């Protein structure tokens, strides 16, 4: 596949992703404001977030100033995003697999940032020692991300298929998302097993995209991984 085709595919996938994300954001903004359910945890209520309390429980609350915490909502979101606190509390058997899948996904996103940094270092002709350090870090991060991702996605697919309490709630879209994400991770592991430096190859690919190099070349395994990843990026806004 020529470099021009890779450029077209990459920019097209990025454009579709951005358009769909903007559409989703605008559509969400236009929705009516959600009702406030007092039984739900409200992180910004100072001193009451731990048990989901509300200022309305205070005696003569209308005569007292509202006390809000700015950092509590941030901590709440971070624990939900990176630790999956709600799954740990409500469905602990799913937590290890879900955490593995999400951690793998976050590491892959970090890997994309590292590819970009490596590409800039190559373009800027940084010292080889600096480039090698970042390439080594990239290799470790992408390997950890793909392995954790495979364990998490495959494990969730099997658990949802075997566990009757989960199988009854499984939908086509649920399995499709897991299978597509598993394909991203599995194709990444396959590409890494090919001879050569996978992190260097992908960094050179990103460098070629940035510099509009028409001579981009990748192995067959890496090409499959890139194409599946592009499909996932396009599907992600949905």
C-alpha positions in Angstrom: 0.0 0.0 0.0 1.5 3.3 -1.0 2.1 6.3 1.3 -0.5 8.4 -0.4 -3.2 5.8 0.4 -2.1 5.7 4.1 -2.3 9.5 4.2 -5.8 9.5 2.7 -7.0 6.8 5.1 -5.4 8.4 8.2 -6.8 11.9 7.5 -10.2 10.5 6.5 -10.5 8.5 9.7 -9.4 11.5 11.8 -11.9 13.8 9.9 -14.8 11.3 10.4 -13.9 11.0 14.1 -13.8 14.8 14.6 -17.1 15.4 12.7 -18.9 12.7 14.7 -17.5 13.8 18.0 -18.6 17.4 17.3 -22.0 16.2 16.3 -22.4 14.1 19.5 -21.2 17.0 21.7 -23.5 19.5 20.1 -26.5 17.0 20.3 -25.8 16.4 24.0 -25.5 20.2 24.8 -28.9 20.7 23.1 -30.6 18.1 25.3 -32.7 19.3 28.3 -30.8 19.7 31.6 -30.9 16.5 33.6 -33.1 16.4 36.7 -31.2 16.4 40.0 -31.9 13.1 41.8 -31.1 13.6 45.5 -30.5 9.9 46.1 -27.5 9.9 43.7 -24.0 10.7 44.8 -23.3 14.4 44.4 -19.5 14.8 44.5 -19.4 18.6 44.8 -21.4 18.6 48.1 -18.7 19.4 50.6 -18.6 16.9 53.5 -21.4 14.8 52.1 -20.0 13.2 48.9 -18.9 10.0 50.6 -22.4 8.9 51.2 -24.2 10.8 48.4 -25.7 13.4 50.7 -27.2 16.7 49.8 -27.4 20.2 51.3 -31.2 19.6 51.5 -30.8 17.3 54.5 -29.5 20.3 56.6 -32.0 21.9 58.9 -33.3 25.1 57.3 -30.9 24.6 54.4 -32.4 27.6 52.6 -30.9 30.0 55.2 -27.4 28.5 55.0 -24.7 29.2 52.4 -24.0 26.3 49.9 -20.6 24.7 50.5 -19.1 23.1 47.4 -15.8 21.3 46.8 -14.0 21.9 43.6 -11.6 19.0 43.9 -14.1 16.4 45.0 -15.7 16.1 41.5 -12.3 15.7 40.0 -11.3 13.0 42.4 -14.7 11.3 41.8 -14.2 11.3 38.0 -10.6 10.1 38.2 -11.5 7.2 40.5 -14.3 6.2 38.1 -12.2 6.5 35.0 -8.9 4.9 36.1 -9.9 2.7 39.0 -13.5 1.8 38.0 -14.7 2.4 41.6 -18.4 1.7 40.8 -17.7 -1.7 39.3 -15.5 -2.6 42.3 -18.4 -1.8 44.6 -21.3 -3.2 42.6 -19.9 -6.1 40.5 -16.5 -7.1 41.8 -16.2 -10.2 39.7 -16.1 -8.0 36.6 -13.7 -5.5 38.0 -10.3 -7.2 37.2 -11.3 -7.8 33.5 -12.8 -4.4 33.1 -9.8 -2.7 34.7 -7.5 -4.7 32.5 -9.3 -3.7 29.3 -9.6 0.0 30.3 -5.9 0.2 31.4 -4.9 -1.4 28.1 -6.9 1.2 26.2 -5.4 4.1 28.2 -1.9 2.8 27.6 -2.6 2.5 23.8 -3.7 6.1 23.8 -0.5 7.0 25.7 1.4 5.0 23.0 -0.1 7.2 20.3 1.3 10.3 22.1 4.7 8.6 22.4 4.7 7.8 18.6 4.1 11.4 18.0 6.9 12.4 20.3 9.3 9.9 18.7 8.3 11.3 15.3 9.1 14.8 16.3 12.4 13.7 17.8 13.3 12.1 14.5 12.2 15.2 12.5 14.2 17.4 14.8 17.2 15.1 14.6 17.5 14.6 18.3 20.5 12.6 19.6 20.2 8.8 19.1 20.5 8.3 22.9 17.3 10.4 23.5 15.5 8.7 20.7 16.4 5.2 22.0 15.2 6.1 25.5 11.8 7.1 24.2 11.6 4.1 21.8 12.3 1.8 24.8 9.6 3.5 26.8 7.2 3.2 23.9 8.0 -0.5 23.5 7.2 -1.2 27.1 4.0 0.8 27.1 2.6 -0.6 23.9 3.4 -4.2 25.0 1.7 -3.7 28.4 -1.3 -2.0 26.8 -1.9 -4.7 24.2 -1.4 -7.6 26.6 -3.7 -6.1 29.2 -6.2 -5.2 26.5 -6.3 -8.8 25.2 -6.7 -10.3 28.7 -9.5 -7.8 29.5 -11.5 -8.0 26.3 -11.2 -11.7 25.7 -12.0 -12.3 29.4 -15.1 -10.1 29.3 -16.3 -11.8 26.1 -16.0 -15.2 27.7 -17.5 -14.1 31.0 -20.4 -12.5 29.3 -20.9 -15.6 27.2 -20.7 -18.1 30.1 -22.2 -16.2 33.0 -26.0 -16.5 32.7 -26.6 -13.5 34.9 -24.7 -11.4 32.3 -25.5 -13.3 29.1 -29.2 -12.4 29.5 -28.3 -8.7 29.3 -25.8 -9.0 26.4 -26.7 -7.2 23.2 -25.2 -7.3 19.8 -23.6 -3.9 20.3 -22.1 -5.0 23.6 -20.3 -8.0 22.0 -19.5 -6.0 18.8 -17.6 -3.3 20.8 -15.7 -6.0 22.8 -14.8 -8.0 19.7 -13.7 -4.8 17.8 -11.5 -3.7 20.7 -10.1 -7.2 21.1 -9.2 -7.1 17.4 -7.2 -3.9 18.0 -5.3 -5.4 20.9 -4.7 -8.8 19.3 -3.6 -7.3 16.0 -1.2 -5.1 18.0 0.3 -8.2 19.8 0.6 -9.9 16.4 2.4 -6.9 14.9 4.9 -6.8 17.8 5.7 -10.5 17.3 6.9 -9.8 13.8 10.7 -9.4 13.3 12.0 -5.9 13.7 11.4 -2.9 16.1 7.6 -2.4 16.2 7.8 0.9 18.2 10.3 2.2 15.6 8.2 1.1 12.7 5.1 2.8 14.1 7.0 6.0 15.0 8.3 6.1 11.4 4.8 5.7 10.2 3.6 8.7 12.2 6.6 10.6 11.0 5.7 9.8 7.4 2.1 11.0 8.1 3.3 14.3 9.6 5.9 15.0 6.8 3.5 13.7 4.1 6.1 11.2 3.0 4.8 9.2 0.1 7.3 6.4 0.8 5.6 5.0 4.0 5.9 1.3 4.3 4.8 -1.1 7.1 4.7 -4.8 7.5 1.5 -6.7 6.7 0.7 -7.3 10.4 1.2 -3.6 11.2 -1.0 -2.7 8.3 -3.8 -4.9 9.6 -3.4 -3.4 13.1 -3.5 0.2 11.7 -6.6 -0.5 9.6 -8.5 -2.1 12.5 -7.5 0.8 14.8 -8.8 3.3 12.3 -12.2 1.4 12.2 -12.3 1.6 16.0 -11.5 5.3 15.9 -14.4 5.9 13.5 -16.7 3.7 15.7 -15.7 5.3 19.0 -18.0 8.4 18.8 -21.0 6.0 18.6 
